[in-house]
Amino acid sequence: RLDHPEGNYPAVLVGGTNGKGTVVAALDSVLRSAGLKVGRYTSPHILNFGERIHVSGTPISDEEVFAFLAEHWDFIREHHCTFFEVSTAMALDAFRRGEVDIAVVEVGLGGTYDATGVVDSILSIITPIDYDHTDRLGSTLQQIAADKAGIFRSGRKALICDQQPEAANVLINRAEVFGATLYRTSDFVEFSPMSVTPRGITGIARISSEAGDVSLSELKFPLTGFFQVENLKTALGASCLLADEFPGIDGEAIQHGIEHVSWPGRLQEIEKKPTLIVDVGHNPGAVREVLLDVRRIWKPSKVTVIFSALRDKNVIGMMEILKGEADRGFIVPLPPPRGLDVEEIETIANLVGWVTESCSSAGEAINRALTMAGEGDLILVIGSHLLVEEVLKSKKYS
């Protein structure tokens, strides 16, 4: 019906479990710094649907969204298209209409059967793989990796970051089967952090690629977290792999792009004294890394966690980690049908032995946590994009 808009521009696919959005945001920023007109597609959004679809750094307008839906509504209803299928088609069509030079597309779920699979990418990237969506992708890292490797393309480049061995072995094998040329960030990207603070990461980067070597003596990445180092290295590696086809991607463009990345909701500090942080982490691996970095970077006296989750997530796994790492916990509901109510979360908390207090909203939980916080304490909101949305949309933090 749309006459394959994705065939009008080259594209990069970014799959994986954690860090996909960060890599997309960083690569988008680098490519625009190189003078390219870039389409960017990510999911889910936090505050507004337009966050998902950007052309040259500008989100799609509500008018454009409504116009697309009005034009294709009968087809959407007749074919029972899903929300993600519609938003993906909308993005690919917006990129054609915007005459982009290149698109950077985040895979939704898995890779083999995802709607973004219509894209014949010139570069496919896989970020760290962990356990998520196990009901659909499989219960082992090998099964999950095999599904995500479905974005590899014959005769095209593929880039993977450092992975757990079980996942790495599968990705290497699948790249060979698909006939993709595989690159590993550890083989040609070096990054030595000099400092990791609440304001971001500073370090020395060296990238060796076919397009030439790049050295950046004091690279500043405005997102923080030791776990973000791997995402940064992946974005740096991808930038250099694309330099063959886009010569404007040089050291200056890479430095400027990386230093101007904006990606809210990732270890985002929104208040001080006491420190209040929001993070969209929604699987055990992400929760573990965030809590570890909160301790290492902010060095709080105590950590209070405000938590909620969607029912299709590994809530037990996340709570098992929170039970051991949080000094105090509050649980709040999320909207149905996907969101869990307080009673459901209380049941799971009791099951894992995590002692928590229940609140009717994130705002109530924050107010209670603030009144109980002592000097040097930190409050962390984590578990779902919807939970972070509720906090950021509240009057106090908008």
DRENLUM-725333 format. One record per residue (C-alpha): x, y, z. Coordinates in pm, whole numbers, padded with zeros to 5 digits, always signed. Each point is the difference from the previous one (the first is absolute). Example, Ala and Ser with C-alpha at 12.3 -4.5 7.8 and 13.67 -1.06 7.14 Angstrom:
// DRENLUM-725333
+01230-00450+00780 +00137+00344-00066 
This chain:
// DRENLUM-725333
+00000+00000+00000 +00287+00241+00076 +00211-00134-00289 +00291-00094+00227 +00124+00339+00122 +00296-00171+00170 +00152-00060-00345 +00061+00371-00051 +00289+00044+00245 +00271-00205+00170 -00068-00101+00357 +00161-00135+00316 -00183-00252+00219 +00075-00007+00374 -00112-00305+00196 +00090-00150+00337 -00149+00006+00348 +00145+00298+00186 +00152+00318-00140 -00171-00004-00342 -00150+00344+00040 +00323+00151+00128 +00193-00131-00301 -00267+00128-00240 -00001+00345+00165 +00380+00023-00005 +00033-00118-00360 -00276+00238-00110 +00187+00289+00163 +00330-00094-00166 -00156-00037-00345 -00173+00338+00027 +00328+00155+00114 +00150-00138-00323 -00252+00207-00197 -00241-00283-00080 -00378+00014+00006 -00091-00283+00237 -00320-00189+00078 -00013-00146+00352 -00248-00258+00126 -00009-00116+00362 -00250-00154+00239 -00169+00033+00236 -00043+00371+00061 -00007+00164+00344 -00196+00324-00028 -00133+00028-00356 -00048-00236-00294 +00202+00234-00221 +00315-00099+00190 -00002-00326-00195 +00040+00156-00345 +00253+00274-00070 +00111+00156-00327 +00314+00212+00028 -00039+00021+00376 -00362+00116-00014 -00279-00228+00130 -00295-00077-00222 -00293+00234+00068 -00343-00102+00128 -00144+00126-00329 +00224-00237-00197 -00100-00291+00224 -00371+00071-00041 +00035+00048-00376 +00171-00340-00040 -00265-00174+00210 -00285+00168-00186 +00142-00099-00338 +00058-00364+00091 -00259-00066+00272 -00222-00232-00205 +00300-00213-00098 +00126-00009+00361 -00336-00122+00128 -00055-00247-00282 +00338-00166+00051 +00002+00026+00381 +00337+00174-00001 +00166+00030+00340 +00100+00328+00163 +00368-00073-00066 -00059-00099-00362 -00186+00326-00062 +00262+00215+00174 +00279-00175-00192 -00174+00058-00333 -00062+00361+00100 +00369+00049+00078 +00126-00156-00323 -00246+00209-00201 +00097+00318+00188 +00365-00063-00085 -00085-00031-00370 -00206+00318+00005 +00277+00174+00191 +00255-00112-00262 +00248-00121+00261 +00353-00100-00092 -00006-00290+00247 -00230-00146+00266 +00093-00148+00337 -00268-00245+00110 -00039-00166+00338 -00135-00355-00013 -00308-00053+00214 +00002-00359+00124 +00254-00264-00098 +00099+00038-00362 -00110-00293-00213 -00371+00081-00002 +00003+00368+00097 -00180+00253-00220 +00328+00185-00055 +00126-00310-00183 -00126+00147-00328 +00307+00225+00009 +00293-00127-00208 +00263+00157+00223 +00351+00089-00111 +00112-00051+00361 -00164-00210+00271 +00097+00060+00362 -00068-00215+00305 +00041+00151+00347 +00034-00208+00321 -00236-00297+00006 -00170-00100+00323 -00316-00173+00116 -00315+00184-00113 -00318-00103-00182 +00091-00361+00076 -00359-00108-00066 +00047+00095-00366 +00374-00014-00068 +00096-00307+00203 +00118-00076+00351 +00375-00019-00071 +00251+00260-00116 +00074-00222-00300 -00363+00006-00112 -00031+00374+00057 +00323+00069-00191 -00111-00219-00292 -00322+00200-00035 +00178+00335+00023 +00254-00110-00262 -00287+00002-00248 +00093+00361-00083 +00331-00109-00158 +00007+00042-00379 +00196-00190-00263 +00297+00193-00133 -00053+00283+00250 +00182+00108+00313 -00102-00114+00348 +00133+00140+00328 -00026-00159+00343 +00122+00132+00332 +00150-00212+00277 -00255-00270+00078 -00040-00281+00247 +00175-00306-00152 -00321-00194-00062 -00143+00287-00204 +00327+00090-00174 +00051-00352-00134 -00347-00005-00153 +00040+00345-00158 +00334-00095-00155 -00150-00317-00142 -00312+00171-00134 +00204+00274-00168 +00191-00270-00188 -00321-00180-00095 -00161+00322-00127 +00316+00105-00183 +00041+00324+00194 +00341+00156+00062 +00030+00002+00379 +00185+00261+00204 +00045-00002+00377 +00050+00326+00186 +00273-00158+00213 +00208-00057-00315 +00024+00361-00117 -00146+00240+00259 +00182+00103+00317 -00142+00231+00263 +00176+00082+00326 -00227+00185+00245 +00171+00280+00190 -00308+00084+00204 -00359-00117+00041 -00206+00256+00191 -00369+00092+00026 +00062+00241-00290 +00132-00264-00238 +00305-00191-00119 +00335+00142-00108 +00271-00211-00156 +00247-00073-00278 -00125-00178-00312 +00191-00171-00280 -00170-00164-00297 +00186-00194-00270 -00201-00067-00314 +00027-00038-00376 -00101+00364-00038 +00298+00109+00211 +00097+00031+00365 -00171+00249+00230 +00141+00120+00333 -00202+00216+00238 +00208+00115+00296 -00279+00136+00221 -00339-00128-00107 -00296+00106+00214 -00318-00209-00003 -00292+00176+00176 -00164-00326+00112 +00134-00162+00314 +00049-00355+00123 +00282-00249-00034 -00242-00217-00199 -00022+00283-00256 +00368-00046-00090 -00086-00305-00211 -00280+00191-00174 +00238+00287-00067 +00258-00236-00150 -00269-00153-00221 -00107+00342-00129 +00363+00092-00068 +00061-00324-00187 -00317+00038-00205 +00094+00356-00094 +00333-00111-00142 -00153-00297-00184 -00233+00243-00176 +00282+00240-00091 +00078-00206-00312 -00331+00103-00153 -00030+00339+00170 +00343+00171-00005 -00128+00292+00208 +00011-00225+00307 +00341+00107+00127 +00149+00050+00344 -00148+00348+00035 -00351-00119-00087 +00028-00295+00237 +00122+00217+00288 -00269+00264-00053 -00275-00258-00041 +00090-00202+00308 +00032+00309+00216 -00349+00121-00099 -00202-00318+00052 -00332+00046+00177 -00179-00311+00127 -00223+00061+00306 -00106-00260+00252 +00337-00173+00031 +00150+00058+00345 -00150+00347-00029 +00043+00214+00309 -00304+00227+00032 +00042+00130+00353 +00273+00054+00258 +00004-00005+00381 -00116-00268+00013 +00101-00134-00339 -00292-00127-00209 +00084-00215-00304 -00224-00160-00262 +00095-00293-00222 -00209-00199-00247 +00180-00330+00072 -00261-00277-00014 +00181-00334+00017 +00226-00158+00264 +00321+00071-00188 -00077+00370-00037 -00117+00034+00361 +00318-00167+00126 +00226+00231-00202 -00189+00314+00099 +00011-00078+00372 +00369-00083-00021 +00073+00330-00174 -00216+00199+00240 +00218-00127+00284 +00327+00057-00186 -00074+00343-00147 -00216+00179+00257 +00126-00191+00307 -00326+00052+00194 -00047-00072+00368 -00321-00189-00074 -00194-00085-00316 -00380+00015-00008 -00158-00167-00304 -00341+00086-00145 -00100-00291-00222 -00270-00122-00233 -00010-00215-00311 -00204-00138-00286 -00144-00348+00043 +00192-00145-00298 +00336+00082+00161 +00216-00211+00231 -00131+00167+00314 +00123-00274+00232 +00353+00029-00140 +00005+00378+00045 -00138-00022+00353 +00257-00262+00099 +00270+00254-00084 -00179+00291+00165 -00051-00201+00318 +00375-00030+00044 +00101+00348-00116 -00269+00246+00113 -00001+00132+00356 -00368+00091-00029 -00264-00078-00262 -00328+00150-00116 -00228-00167-00254 -00258+00178-00216 -00254-00109-00263 +00013+00049-00376 -00302+00036-00231 -00177-00318-00121 -00006-00217-00195 +00379-00042-00018 +00079+00171+00329 -00006-00183+00332 -00219+00129+00282 +00125+00041+00355 -00149-00327+00124 +00174-00198-00275 +00335+00163+00071 -00045-00053+00375 -00057-00371-00062 +00324-00028-00197 +00191+00205+00257 -00119-00233+00276 +00096-00300-00213 +00362+00115-00032 +00016+00140+00353 +00045+00367-00091 -00148+00222+00271 -00167+00299-00167 -00258+00271+00057 -00290+00047-00242 -00109+00333-00148 -00282+00094-00234 +00226+00195-00238 +00362+00083-00076 -00058+00354+00126 -00116-00126+00338 +00297-00236+00021 +00245+00279-00085 -00150+00231+00262 +00022-00270+00266 +00354-00089-00100 +00105+00366+00011 -00136+00046+00352 +00185-00311+00120 +00330+00071-00178 +00304+00092+00204 +00308+00193-00103 +00185-00179-00277 -00293-00228-00087 -00111-00072-00356 -00339-00084-00151 -00012-00215-00314 -00310-00041-00218 +00034-00311-00218 -00186-00289-00164 -00189+00138-00298 -00016+00276-00261 -00356+00066+00119 +00119+00059+00355 +00266+00247-00115 -00263+00167-00219 -00227+00049+00301 +00279+00167+00195 +00126+00223-00282 -00353+00105-00097 -00087+00104+00352 -00016+00374+00055 +00307+00005+00220 +00237-00172-00244 -00135+00091-00345 
